[in-house]
C-alpha cells in the first residue's frame, strides 16, 4: 500500500482529510496535483515544488517518506513533505529537504495553511508513532512556526540561521540599475571585473534554457570544485548523491521555466556561473563557481551581478542569497532575515 488515510477536523466549517503517503511511487503520482496546489499558494518558494522535493526523497530518504496531503471536500489543498528520522534515540518527523534546502515548509492553498498545520501536528501527536517534531529552515510567516501543538512536553522556537536577501528596486514600472541599491565600493569591483574580462578576452553573458542547462550545470560543478580545491576545502559538488540530486532538480525546474543558470563566457569558455531557482517572490541564489585562474578579474562578482540584473529584468521582487552569513552577500547590500528551528516533544501516552 502506498497510502493510508487519517481524518481530522480543521478549524473551518468542513474537516480536512489527511492522507499519508509513505512510498516513492505514491509521491510520484501526486506530482501534478501537488504542482497545482503550489501554483495557487502565495507563500510557497521553489523549494516546496515537487521538482525539488521528489528528487530529495529519491536520493536522500527513499525509505523514510511521510508526505502528508490535506483535502477539503475531496479537493487537494495542501502538501506537507516530511520524513521519519532518529532524534536522540527517538523516532521523529522533520520536513523533507533538510540539509540542502533554502527554506522548508508545507505548501498550501491560501486560507488553509493554519488549519493544515494544526491538523498535521494533531496527526503527529496521535497517529504517527512519533514523539518528536524537529522543524528546521522555517520562515517567520510559516504556519508551522506558530501553530499551537496541543498537549506537548516541550515546544521550543528559536533562530537557527539568517538568510540575507537583496530587495530589488523599480522606478515607474521599470527595473532600476544596480547603482540604486548596491554599495558603491562593490559597484567599483563589479565594473573593474567587467572591464577586465571584456578587454582581455571578451565577455558574454548567458542564461541557460531547457535545451542547454546540462552543459551549464556541468560548468558550474567544475568551476565550483576548482575554486574550493584551491582553498584546500572539501568540495560538495564532488559528492555523487549531491550531483545526481541537482541533475534531476535542474531538469525538472527547466521544464517549468524555474531554473536559473547564469554564466559568464570569456574567450568562448564559461569562466563563472551562478545557479538558482525562481518563484513568484524572487530569485533564490543557491551556488556559484568561477575559474580561480581569473580570480583577479572578479568573475564570481561579475556572474552574480549579471544574475541580479537578469532578475530585475524579470520583475522579481528580491534576490535571495539564502542561508548563511557569508560576507560577500552583504557586499551587495543584502539584509538578514531570520530562519527558525522549532522542536516539539509530545507525551504520546495522552
C-alpha positions as CSV (number, residue, x, y, z in Angstrom):
1,X,0.0,0.0,0.0
2,X,1.3,3.4,-0.9
3,X,-1.0,5.5,1.3
4,X,-3.1,5.4,4.4
5,X,-5.8,7.8,5.4
6,X,-6.4,9.6,8.7
7,X,-9.2,12.1,9.2
8,X,-9.1,15.2,11.3
9,X,-11.3,18.2,11.9
10,X,-9.9,21.6,10.9
11,X,-11.0,24.9,12.5
12,X,-13.1,25.7,9.4
13,X,-16.7,24.6,8.6
14,X,-15.5,21.4,6.9
15,X,-13.0,18.8,8.0
16,X,-9.6,18.3,6.4
17,X,-8.8,14.7,5.4
18,X,-5.2,13.8,5.7
19,X,-3.6,11.2,3.5
20,X,-0.1,10.0,4.5
21,X,2.0,8.7,1.6
22,X,4.9,6.6,2.6
23,X,6.2,5.2,-0.7
24,X,8.0,6.9,-3.5
25,X,5.6,5.7,-6.2
26,X,2.7,7.2,-4.3
27,X,4.6,10.5,-4.1
28,X,5.3,10.5,-7.8
29,X,1.6,10.0,-8.6
30,X,0.9,13.3,-6.8
31,X,3.3,15.5,-8.8
32,X,0.8,17.2,-11.0
33,X,-1.9,17.9,-8.3
34,X,0.9,19.0,-6.0
35,X,2.2,21.4,-8.6
36,X,-1.3,22.8,-8.9
37,X,-1.5,23.5,-5.2
38,X,1.9,25.1,-5.3
39,X,0.8,27.4,-8.1
40,X,-2.2,28.6,-6.0
41,X,0.0,29.4,-3.0
42,X,1.2,33.0,-2.4
43,X,3.8,32.0,0.1
44,X,5.5,28.8,-1.2
45,X,9.0,29.1,-2.6
46,X,10.6,27.0,-5.3
47,X,11.9,24.7,-2.6
48,X,8.3,23.4,-1.9
49,X,7.8,22.4,-5.5
50,X,7.7,18.7,-6.3
51,X,10.6,19.3,-8.7
52,X,12.8,19.9,-5.7
53,X,11.2,17.6,-3.0
54,X,10.7,14.4,-5.0
55,X,14.4,14.2,-6.0
56,X,15.3,14.8,-2.4
57,X,13.1,11.9,-1.3
58,X,14.6,9.7,-4.1
59,X,18.3,10.5,-3.3
60,X,18.3,11.2,0.4
61,X,15.4,9.5,2.2
62,X,13.6,6.9,0.0
63,X,12.7,4.6,2.9
64,X,11.6,7.3,5.4
65,X,8.9,9.1,3.4
66,X,5.9,10.7,5.2
67,X,4.3,13.0,2.7
68,X,1.0,14.3,4.2
69,X,-1.7,15.7,2.0
70,X,-4.8,17.7,3.0
71,X,-8.1,17.6,1.2
72,X,-11.2,19.6,1.8
73,X,-14.4,18.1,0.3
74,X,-12.2,15.8,-1.7
75,X,-10.2,18.7,-3.2
76,X,-6.4,18.8,-2.6
77,X,-5.5,22.0,-0.7
78,X,-2.1,21.2,0.9
79,X,1.0,19.1,0.9
80,X,3.4,18.7,3.8
81,X,6.6,16.8,2.7
82,X,8.1,15.1,5.7
83,X,10.3,12.2,6.6
84,X,11.0,10.0,9.6
85,X,14.3,10.3,11.3
86,X,16.1,9.4,14.6
87,X,16.5,12.2,17.1
88,X,18.5,11.2,20.2
89,X,17.1,7.7,20.0
90,X,13.5,8.7,19.5
91,X,11.5,8.5,16.3
92,X,11.0,12.0,14.9
93,X,9.4,13.8,12.0
94,X,11.1,16.6,10.0
95,X,10.4,18.4,6.8
96,X,11.8,16.9,3.6
97,X,14.8,18.7,2.1
98,X,16.7,19.1,5.3
99,X,20.4,19.8,5.0
100,X,20.5,21.2,1.4
101,X,17.4,23.3,1.1
102,X,17.0,27.1,1.5
103,X,13.5,27.1,3.1
104,X,11.5,24.2,4.4
105,X,7.7,24.3,4.9
106,X,4.4,22.8,3.9
107,X,2.7,24.2,0.8
108,X,-1.0,25.1,1.0
109,X,-3.7,26.9,-0.9
110,X,-4.4,30.3,0.5
111,X,-6.6,30.3,3.6
112,X,-6.0,26.7,4.6
113,X,-2.4,26.8,6.0
114,X,-3.3,27.3,9.7
115,X,-5.9,24.6,9.7
116,X,-3.5,22.2,7.9
117,X,-0.6,23.0,10.3
118,X,-3.0,22.3,13.3
119,X,-4.2,19.0,11.8
120,X,-0.7,18.0,10.9
121,X,0.5,18.4,14.5
122,X,-2.5,16.6,15.8
123,X,-1.8,13.7,13.5
124,X,1.9,13.6,14.6
125,X,0.8,13.5,18.3
126,X,-2.0,10.9,18.0
127,X,-1.3,8.7,15.0
128,X,2.3,9.0,13.6
129,X,4.1,6.9,16.2
130,X,6.5,9.8,16.7
131,X,7.0,11.7,19.9
132,X,9.2,14.5,18.4
133,X,8.8,17.0,15.6
134,X,12.1,18.7,14.6
135,X,11.5,21.5,12.1
136,X,14.3,23.5,10.5
137,X,14.6,26.3,8.0
138,X,11.2,27.9,8.8
139,X,10.5,31.5,7.8
140,X,8.7,33.8,10.2
141,X,5.4,33.6,8.4
142,X,5.2,29.8,8.3
143,X,2.1,28.4,9.9
144,X,4.4,25.6,11.3
145,X,6.3,28.2,13.3
146,X,3.2,29.3,15.2
147,X,0.5,26.6,15.2
148,X,-0.4,25.5,18.8
149,X,0.9,21.9,19.3
150,X,-1.8,20.8,21.7
151,X,-0.6,18.7,24.6
152,X,3.2,19.0,24.5
153,X,6.0,18.3,26.9
154,X,8.2,20.8,25.1
155,X,7.7,23.5,22.4
156,X,10.8,25.5,21.6
157,X,11.2,28.0,18.8
158,X,14.5,29.8,18.1
159,X,16.5,31.4,15.4
160,X,18.9,28.9,13.8
161,X,20.4,30.9,11.0
162,X,20.0,34.0,8.8
163,X,19.0,34.3,5.1
164,X,20.3,37.5,3.6
165,X,18.3,38.9,0.7
166,X,18.5,42.0,-1.5
167,X,15.3,43.9,-2.3
168,X,15.2,44.8,-6.0
169,X,14.0,48.3,-6.8
170,X,12.0,49.6,-9.7
171,X,11.0,53.1,-10.9
172,X,7.8,53.8,-12.8
173,X,7.4,50.1,-13.5
174,X,10.9,49.7,-15.0
175,X,13.9,48.0,-13.4
176,X,16.3,50.3,-11.7
177,X,20.1,50.0,-12.1
178,X,22.4,48.4,-9.6
179,X,23.6,51.8,-8.7
180,X,20.2,52.4,-7.0
181,X,20.9,50.0,-4.1
182,X,24.3,48.2,-4.4
183,X,27.1,49.9,-2.2
184,X,29.5,52.0,-4.3
185,X,32.6,50.1,-3.2
186,X,31.2,46.9,-4.6
187,X,30.0,48.5,-7.7
188,X,33.6,49.6,-8.4
189,X,34.7,46.0,-8.1
190,X,32.0,44.8,-10.4
191,X,32.8,47.5,-13.0
192,X,36.5,46.7,-12.8
193,X,35.9,42.9,-13.3
194,X,33.6,43.5,-16.3
195,X,36.1,45.9,-17.9
196,X,39.0,43.4,-17.5
197,X,37.0,40.4,-18.8
198,X,35.8,42.4,-21.8
199,X,39.2,44.0,-22.6
200,X,41.4,40.9,-22.2
201,X,39.3,38.1,-23.5
202,X,35.9,39.5,-24.4
203,X,32.9,38.7,-22.3
204,X,29.4,37.3,-23.0
205,X,26.5,36.7,-20.6
206,X,24.1,33.7,-21.0
207,X,21.2,32.3,-19.2
208,X,20.7,28.6,-19.7
209,X,17.4,27.2,-21.0
210,X,15.8,23.8,-21.4
211,X,18.0,22.9,-24.3
212,X,21.4,23.6,-22.8
213,X,21.1,23.5,-19.0
214,X,23.2,20.4,-18.6
215,X,26.3,21.9,-20.1
216,X,25.9,25.0,-17.9
217,X,25.4,22.8,-14.8
218,X,28.5,20.8,-15.6
219,X,30.4,24.0,-15.9
220,X,29.1,25.2,-12.6
221,X,30.2,22.0,-10.8
222,X,33.6,22.1,-12.5
223,X,34.2,25.8,-11.6
224,X,32.9,25.4,-8.0
225,X,35.2,22.4,-7.5
226,X,38.2,24.2,-8.9
227,X,37.6,27.2,-6.7
228,X,37.3,25.2,-3.4
229,X,40.2,22.9,-4.2
230,X,42.5,26.0,-4.3
231,X,41.4,26.7,-0.8
232,X,42.0,23.2,0.5
233,X,38.4,22.7,1.5
234,X,36.0,19.8,0.8
235,X,34.1,20.1,-2.5
236,X,30.4,19.4,-2.1
237,X,29.9,19.1,-5.8
238,X,32.2,16.0,-5.9
239,X,29.5,14.1,-3.9
240,X,27.8,11.7,-6.2
241,X,24.4,12.0,-4.4
242,X,24.5,15.8,-4.5
243,X,25.3,15.8,-8.2
244,X,22.6,13.3,-9.0
245,X,20.1,15.3,-7.0
246,X,20.8,18.6,-8.7
247,X,20.8,16.9,-12.1
248,X,17.3,15.8,-11.5
249,X,16.2,19.1,-9.9
250,X,17.7,21.1,-12.8
251,X,15.9,19.0,-15.4
252,X,12.5,19.4,-13.6
253,X,12.9,23.1,-12.9
254,X,14.0,23.8,-16.5
255,X,10.7,22.2,-17.8
256,X,8.8,24.6,-15.5
257,X,11.0,27.6,-16.5
258,X,12.0,27.9,-12.9
259,X,15.7,27.0,-13.3
260,X,18.3,29.8,-13.5
261,X,21.9,29.1,-14.5
262,X,23.6,32.4,-15.3
263,X,27.0,32.1,-17.0
264,X,29.8,34.4,-18.0
265,X,31.9,33.4,-21.0
266,X,35.4,34.7,-21.7
267,X,37.4,33.6,-24.7
268,X,34.5,31.3,-25.6
269,X,34.6,29.4,-22.3
270,X,32.4,29.6,-19.3
271,X,34.6,31.1,-16.5
272,X,31.9,31.8,-13.9
273,X,28.4,30.5,-13.2
274,X,25.6,31.2,-10.8
275,X,22.8,28.7,-10.1
276,X,19.4,29.3,-8.6
277,X,15.7,28.8,-8.9
278,X,12.8,31.3,-9.2
279,X,9.3,31.6,-7.9
280,X,6.7,34.3,-7.5
281,X,8.7,36.0,-4.8
282,X,12.1,36.2,-6.3
283,X,15.3,34.6,-7.4
284,X,16.8,32.1,-4.9
285,X,20.6,32.0,-5.4
286,X,21.9,28.6,-4.5
287,X,25.5,28.1,-5.6
288,X,28.2,29.7,-7.7
289,X,31.7,29.0,-9.0
290,X,34.4,30.7,-11.0
291,X,37.8,30.0,-12.6
292,X,40.4,30.6,-9.9
293,X,43.0,31.4,-12.5
294,X,40.9,34.5,-13.3
295,X,40.1,35.5,-9.7
296,X,41.9,38.9,-10.1
297,X,39.2,39.8,-12.5
298,X,36.4,39.0,-10.0
299,X,34.5,36.7,-12.4
300,X,32.3,35.4,-9.5
301,X,31.2,39.0,-8.7
302,X,30.5,39.6,-12.4
303,X,28.3,36.4,-12.6
304,X,26.3,37.5,-9.6
305,X,25.9,41.0,-10.9
306,X,24.5,39.5,-14.2
307,X,22.2,37.3,-12.2
308,X,20.8,40.2,-10.2
309,X,20.3,42.4,-13.3
310,X,18.5,39.5,-15.0
311,X,16.2,39.0,-12.0
312,X,15.3,42.7,-12.3
313,X,14.5,42.4,-15.9
314,X,12.1,39.6,-15.0
315,X,10.4,42.0,-12.5
316,X,11.3,39.8,-9.4
317,X,11.0,41.5,-6.0
318,X,14.2,40.2,-4.5
319,X,17.4,38.4,-5.0
320,X,17.7,35.9,-2.1
321,X,21.1,34.7,-1.1
322,X,19.6,32.0,1.1
323,X,21.0,30.8,4.4
324,X,24.4,31.7,5.7
325,X,26.1,34.9,6.7
326,X,29.0,34.9,4.2
327,X,30.4,38.3,3.9
328,X,30.1,38.6,0.1
329,X,26.3,38.7,0.4
330,X,26.4,41.9,2.4
331,X,28.8,43.4,-0.1
332,X,25.7,43.6,-2.4
333,X,23.6,45.3,0.3
334,X,21.7,42.2,1.4
335,X,19.8,42.3,4.7
336,X,19.3,39.5,7.1
337,X,16.0,37.6,7.6
338,X,15.8,35.0,10.4
339,X,15.3,31.3,9.9
340,X,13.8,29.4,12.7
341,X,14.0,26.0,14.2
342,X,11.1,24.5,16.2
343,X,11.3,21.4,18.4
344,X,8.1,19.9,19.8
345,X,8.1,16.9,22.1
346,X,4.8,15.2,22.7
347,X,3.6,12.9,25.5
348,X,2.2,10.1,23.4
349,X,0.6,8.4,26.4
350,X,-2.1,11.1,26.5
